[in-house]
Amino acid sequence: MADPVGGGRGATEDRVPVGYVRRAHGIRGAVVVRPTTDAPDRRFSPGAVFDTDRGRLEIATVAPHKDGLVVAFVGIDDRTTAEALRGTTLTIEPAERRELEAGEYWPDDLVGCHVEAPDGSMLGTVVEVVVGEAQDRLVVRTPDGRPVQVPFVDALVPDVDVPARRIVVDAPEGLFGAE
């Protein structure tokens, strides 16, 4: 089954986002982090280092929280400094991601792929991958500019060729409009 692996809010070619700071937590400099990685337990542990647009941050402590994780970073010791981190994206090098299994794809690798029907006709371009709990979806921008959400399942997406930047979608009648 086609399966995009989480990790995707604002990925760039040279950095991969794995979480972002939601808000300060308490008065001693901790923050609430929303992980966007497929392996938060492995990625968010004491000693882990992330690059941000504000410099490098190293985790001192981490604990579960209803809104994600409560993280204390080395050198962030007060609420004011923690509040300044709100919205900060935590990133890693692409090489730090785990090895994918067959049929798995990073969402940022799918964005920009051309989407074709089985007969080779152009349906559009992937502009976003929505990673859902029950089902993932490709958001395809059609040549006329309309966004179409395609369930990312084998029955509808029989072929994904990331190196060729090509995805085949066997769409049911009407999904892309009049056919």
C-alpha positions as CSV (number, residue, x, y, z in Angstrom):
1,M,0.0,0.0,0.0
2,A,1.2,3.5,-0.8
3,D,2.1,5.1,2.5
4,P,3.5,8.6,3.1
5,V,5.5,8.7,6.3
6,G,4.9,11.7,8.6
7,G,7.5,14.4,8.8
8,G,6.1,17.1,6.7
9,R,5.2,20.6,7.8
10,G,7.3,22.9,5.7
11,A,10.0,20.6,4.4
12,T,12.8,22.1,2.3
13,E,15.4,20.4,0.1
14,D,18.1,20.7,2.7
15,R,16.2,20.4,6.0
16,V,13.3,18.2,7.1
17,P,10.9,19.4,9.8
18,V,10.2,17.0,12.7
19,G,8.2,19.2,15.0
20,Y,7.4,22.8,16.0
21,V,7.1,24.8,19.2
22,R,3.5,25.5,20.1
23,R,3.9,27.6,23.2
24,A,5.7,28.1,26.5
25,H,4.9,25.7,29.4
26,G,5.4,26.9,32.9
27,I,7.9,29.5,34.1
28,R,11.3,27.6,33.8
29,G,11.7,27.7,30.0
30,A,9.9,24.5,28.9
31,V,7.8,24.5,25.8
32,V,5.1,22.4,24.3
33,V,6.3,20.8,21.0
34,R,4.0,19.2,18.4
35,P,6.0,16.4,16.8
36,T,5.5,15.9,13.0
37,T,7.7,12.9,12.7
38,D,6.8,9.2,12.4
39,A,9.0,8.3,15.3
40,P,8.6,11.0,18.1
41,D,9.9,8.6,20.8
42,R,13.1,8.0,19.0
43,R,13.6,11.6,17.6
44,F,12.7,13.5,20.8
45,S,15.0,12.4,23.6
46,P,17.5,14.1,25.8
47,G,20.6,15.1,23.9
48,A,18.8,15.3,20.5
49,V,19.8,18.4,18.6
50,F,17.7,20.3,16.0
51,D,18.5,23.2,13.7
52,T,16.0,26.1,13.6
53,D,15.9,29.5,12.1
54,R,17.0,30.7,15.5
55,G,20.1,28.4,15.8
56,R,20.6,25.0,17.2
57,L,18.5,23.6,20.1
58,E,19.4,20.6,22.2
59,I,16.9,18.8,24.3
60,A,17.6,18.6,28.1
61,T,14.4,16.9,29.1
62,V,11.2,15.7,27.5
63,A,7.9,14.4,28.8
64,P,4.6,13.5,27.3
65,H,1.8,16.1,27.3
66,K,-1.8,16.1,26.1
67,D,-0.8,18.6,23.3
68,G,2.4,16.9,22.3
69,L,5.6,16.9,24.3
70,V,6.9,19.2,27.1
71,V,10.5,19.9,26.1
72,A,13.2,21.7,28.0
73,F,16.0,22.9,25.8
74,V,19.6,23.5,27.1
75,G,20.1,27.2,27.8
76,I,16.4,28.1,27.7
77,D,15.7,28.9,31.4
78,D,12.8,31.3,31.6
79,R,9.3,31.8,30.2
80,T,10.2,34.9,28.2
81,T,12.9,33.1,26.2
82,A,10.6,30.1,25.8
83,E,7.8,32.3,24.5
84,A,10.1,33.7,21.9
85,L,10.4,30.1,20.5
86,R,6.7,29.9,19.7
87,G,6.2,28.8,16.1
88,T,9.8,27.6,15.7
89,T,10.2,24.6,13.4
90,L,12.6,21.9,14.5
91,T,14.5,20.4,11.6
92,I,17.0,17.6,10.8
93,E,19.2,16.7,7.8
94,P,17.4,14.4,5.3
95,A,20.1,11.8,5.9
96,E,19.0,11.6,9.5
97,R,15.7,10.1,8.5
98,R,15.1,6.4,8.9
99,E,15.4,4.1,5.9
100,L,12.0,3.7,4.2
101,E,10.4,0.3,3.5
102,A,9.1,-0.6,0.1
103,G,5.9,1.3,-0.7
104,E,6.6,4.2,1.8
105,Y,7.3,7.7,0.7
106,W,8.2,11.0,2.4
107,P,5.4,13.5,1.8
108,D,7.9,16.2,0.7
109,D,9.2,13.7,-2.0
110,L,5.7,13.4,-3.5
111,V,5.0,17.2,-3.7
112,G,5.8,18.4,-7.2
113,C,5.3,15.0,-8.8
114,H,3.2,15.0,-12.0
115,V,0.0,13.0,-11.8
116,E,-1.1,11.0,-14.8
117,A,-4.1,8.8,-15.7
118,P,-3.2,5.2,-16.7
119,D,-3.5,6.2,-20.4
120,G,-0.7,8.9,-19.8
121,S,-3.0,11.9,-19.9
122,M,-2.0,14.7,-17.4
123,L,-4.3,15.1,-14.4
124,G,-2.2,17.6,-12.5
125,T,0.6,18.1,-9.9
126,V,0.8,17.0,-6.3
127,V,0.8,20.2,-4.2
128,E,0.3,18.7,-0.8
129,V,0.1,15.4,1.0
130,V,-2.5,15.2,3.8
131,V,-1.3,12.6,6.3
132,G,-4.4,11.3,8.1
133,E,-5.0,8.8,10.8
134,A,-7.3,6.6,8.7
135,Q,-6.2,7.5,5.2
136,D,-3.6,9.7,3.5
137,R,-4.6,11.9,0.6
138,L,-2.7,13.5,-2.3
139,V,-3.9,17.1,-3.1
140,V,-3.5,17.4,-6.8
141,R,-3.8,20.8,-8.6
142,T,-5.4,20.2,-11.9
143,P,-4.3,22.1,-15.1
144,D,-7.3,24.5,-14.6
145,G,-6.1,25.2,-11.0
146,R,-8.7,23.2,-9.0
147,P,-7.4,21.2,-6.0
148,V,-8.6,17.5,-6.0
149,Q,-8.0,15.2,-3.1
150,V,-7.1,11.7,-4.0
151,P,-7.1,8.9,-1.4
152,F,-3.6,7.5,-1.4
153,V,-4.5,3.8,-1.7
154,D,-3.2,1.1,-4.0
155,A,-6.6,0.8,-5.8
156,L,-6.4,4.5,-6.9
157,V,-2.6,5.1,-6.9
158,P,-1.1,2.0,-8.6
159,D,2.2,3.5,-9.5
160,V,4.6,5.9,-7.8
161,D,7.9,6.7,-9.4
162,V,9.6,9.3,-7.2
163,P,12.9,9.5,-9.2
164,A,10.8,10.2,-12.4
165,R,8.6,12.6,-10.4
166,R,5.5,10.7,-11.7
167,I,2.4,9.2,-10.0
168,V,-0.3,7.3,-11.8
169,V,-3.8,7.8,-10.5
170,D,-6.6,5.5,-11.7
171,A,-9.4,7.8,-10.7
172,P,-13.0,6.8,-10.5
173,E,-15.3,8.6,-12.9
174,G,-16.0,12.2,-11.9
175,L,-13.2,12.6,-9.3
176,F,-11.4,15.0,-11.6
177,G,-14.6,16.4,-13.1
178,A,-16.2,15.5,-16.4
179,E,-14.3,12.7,-18.0
